[in-house]
């Protein structure tokens, strides 16, 4: 009987420790989704600055070049090609796209994002982020 109680108690403690560490990891992690799609050159808004693909600032944004290359490779005119990053501090990727590059805030039918000249194409890059909440907002 004592061994059964010890085994059940040990299993309960192990379950609690695993649950606590998983909960802490989930709360600390956030996600960023970088999306890119090709637009016609005539769709570039007059006020948007177009960045060249060779810009070193794109190297500072994890997943940016991958999203842009994926959009070109899949000829993404109708759909956004996405790269999702899940890790601590993923929100900073969204901030980097909007603050370190000439981000264009679209109006009406214009796309929000960074307009990038990729060879003979124009690709729009944008990012969104979200975090896992442990408790519902009140």
N, C-alpha and C positions, 0 to 999 in steps of 0.2 A: 504494500500500500504506500509506503513512504517513497519508494522508487517511482511509482506512478505520479504522485504529487510532485516530486522533484522534476520529472520529465515534463509534466504539464506546465509547471512554473517556468522552467527553462525555455520551453517553446513560446510561452506568453511573453517573456522578456525579449527573446529574439525577434518575435513579431513586432513588438513595440519599437525596438531599436531600428529595425528595417523600415517600418512605417514612418518613423520620425525623420530618418535620413532622407527618405524619398520625398517626404513633404517639404523638407528644407531645400532640397535640390529643386523641386518644382517651383517653389516660391521665388528662388533666386534666379531662375532662368527666364529669359524672354526670347521672343522670336522676331526676326526681321525677314521680310519678304521683299526681294528686289525683283521688279518686273521690267521687262523691256519689250518694245514692239517697234516695227518699222513704220515710218510715216512717209508720205509723199513730200518731196521738198517744198511744194506749194502750201503744205499744211503747217509749215514752221511759222509760228506767230512773228509778227514784225518786231516785237519787243524781246524775243528770245535770243540769247547768245548761244551759238552752236560751238561746242567743245570738240576738238579733234580727238580721235581715239588714242593718239599718242600721248595725251596729257598724263603727266605723272600723278596728278591728283586722283585719277581713277584707280591707280595702284593702292592708294590709301584706304579704299573702300572694299572690304572683303566681299567677294561675290559679284562685284560690278562688272568686271571684264567677262566673267563667265556668263552672266545674264545677257550682256550685249552680244557675245559670240553666239549664244544659243538662239537669240532672236534672228540673227543673220543666217545662221545655219538652217533654221527651220522656216526661213522666209516669213516671219511672223507679222503679217499685215493685219490680220483679223483678230488674233488672240495675243495676249501677253504671255511671254515666256518667263517663267519664275525660277528663282533660286531662293530657297528658304534656309536661313541660318538660325540654329537654335543653340544658344549658349549664354553665359553670363554677359550682360552688357550689350545685348544685341540692339537695344534701343539706340545706342550710340551710332550704329550704322545708318539708321534713318536720319539722325541729326547730321551726320557727315555728308550724306547726299544733299541735304537741304542747305547746309551751311558752307561746305568747302568747295562746292561747284556752283555755277550760275543756274540756280533752280528757278524755273518759270512757273508762276501761279497762273494756270489757265482760267479763262472765263468762257462761259457758254460751251462750245464744242471743242475748245482747245484742250490739249492734254497738259496736265501738270507734269513737271519733271525736268530732267536735264536732257537737252537735245545734243546728241553726239553724232559727229560725222564719222561714219565707219565705212571706209573705202568710198564707194559711190552711193552709199545709202545714208539716210538720216534715221537714227534710232532714238526713241525716247526712253529714258531710264528713270524709274521712280521707286520709292521704297515706302513700306508701311511696317509698323511694328506693333507687337502686342505682348502682354505678359499674362502668365497663368495666375489667377487670383485664388487663394486658398479659401477666403471667406467671401460670400456675396456682399456687394455694396449695399448699404442701407440707405 
